[in-house]
Amino acid sequence: MLLTWDGKRKPDWSDYNNPRPAMLRETFGGGGEGDCDLRGGLLFEGDNLAVMARLLADGYAGKVQLAYLDPPFGSGANYVRKIRLRGDQVGRAERDLAKFENGSMNQLQYTDQWSESSYLQFMYERLWMVKELLADNGSLYLHLDSNEVHAIKLICDEIFGRECFQRQIIWRIGWISGYKSAARNWIRNHDTILFYCKDPGKMIFNKTYLPYQEGYLRRGSGSSSGKKDRPAAGKGYPLEDTWNCSAADRMDSIQIKSFSKEKTSYPTQKNESLLERIILASSNPGDLVMDVFAGSGTTAAVAQKTGRRWIACDANHIAVQTINRRLQAIIGASGDEIAGANPSFSIWEMGGAGGDEGGGGGGGGGSIVSVDCRRDGADVIVAIMGYSNLELPKLTKTDWRSLIEWVSLDRNYDGRTFNVYLSDIPKDIKQYVSGRYTIPNVPGGAVIALKVIDILGHETLWVK
Ligand SMILES: C[S@@+](CC[C@H](N)C(=O)[O-])C[C@H]1O[C@@H](n2cnc3c(N)ncnc32)[C@H](O)[C@@H]1O
């Protein structure tokens, strides 16, 4: 059965034949000297239609083993992230400043408002491209909710073929409380993940089991047989298509948890346990995993941790910043320990997508950073002395570091691509960046670039 809507049309493949350029903005790994392995993770900033057209033109057709997509659900909502001043020393005076009532403010990340036909057309074109990128043994997991899943199911049947539909996975969100439980109705408590493959005969599938709980006994074959109950042997229960629905299978959404170490403050962030289940089942180490609605980068994070290669893309500059910081922290903490994982990635910006040299929508507008940079023998000492931004409160009592999210340094900047030599990423909201960095001097007096990213996502590049 074919679904139709006003203006239905297949993707404009001329985009694919004449793709927009992708500019290399930043690299991480390879010692920060510009020799990052460009075969590591690929992070794109831009509309995923243009990015997928670029990937197809660059020879990625048929190369992706797993695509996980968590697009806007057509919910009609706006999604914001909460911005907080860093540190636990922020005094009442600062907290009461305009915009920072109760110590935080909301910043819009993306909107999810569409006409019905524009949403369907948006998804239709992109799903065709995803299919082109999938390998013969590849799979698609498409995360939606009841708003659009039934219409999109028909679209996926058209694009992939009904025989390639595998499962409709019900992911229970977790215990719902507060206003969400006030509806005079059944309480809404699940998302739906459509699982398709490119070829049922070839798809990768590593069957997953829930271990038997302690004390579980396997029944004997009845008293007449004389056999006794005995401890269960074997792998456990094979997982069903309803997830997070029993005490033995806990993977609650981090949105409903008041505290989770995974939280990035990006709205609609998914939990790593969900992505881990999908990635382990439908890909193998070394395979290529793609998420072109990447948000906070959960897919890339889990792919990196499980030794897969990854491609991530988001149109929102703050999302790309969040993914950058998250992946740097993961690779920095694990080094080369994860078997098969490439400890480097590069960030690309689609031409024509807007943005300044400093790297896109965040811009450095209205920021002033003062830096003291001195040579000391074989070292260079770079010290941030202060920071302010027009949109942020002027901090009087507290440290300017309350305004800073993280800092990166390139010790040999070429004026185009920022090659991360070191990054200072505080572990949690209570901690500050150090603001003082000692790095070995590059012989011949190289250009040093310092990138300061504030809590609103403004990026300021200081160069000397
Ligand atoms: C539901 S969120 C994804 C959340 C993600 N799964 C996570 O764990 O954080 C959807 C994302 O899609 C992005 N997005 C929407 N339209 C896009 C487009 N045309 N191209 C690229 N990204 C897009 C939004 O900016 C948003 O970050």
The ligand as a Gaussian input file, in Angstrom:
#p B3LYP/6-31G(d) Opt

LIG

0 1
 C       15.695000      13.738000      18.764000
 S       17.176000      14.610000      18.485000
 C       18.399000      13.325000      18.502000
 C       18.854000      12.963000      19.886000
 C       19.965000      11.929000      19.906000
 N       19.476000      10.611000      19.554000
 C       20.672000      11.871000      21.249000
 O       20.818000      10.777000      21.845000
 O       21.083000      12.912000      21.745000
 C       17.023000      15.054000      16.796000
 C       18.170000      15.861000      16.229000
 O       17.996000      15.978000      14.824000
 C       18.567000      17.209000      14.428000
 N       18.050000      17.534000      13.081000
 C       16.786000      17.891000      12.741000
 N       16.704000      18.085000      11.413000
 C       17.937000      17.813000      10.896000
 C       18.475000      17.820000       9.580000
 N       17.742000      18.111000       8.515000
 N       19.781000      17.511000       9.427000
 C       20.553000      17.195000      10.494000
 N       20.093000      17.171000      11.760000
 C       18.792000      17.463000      11.966000
 C       18.167000      18.181000      15.526000
 O       19.043000      19.305000      15.552000
 C       18.288000      17.283000      16.761000
 O       19.546000      17.455000      17.373000

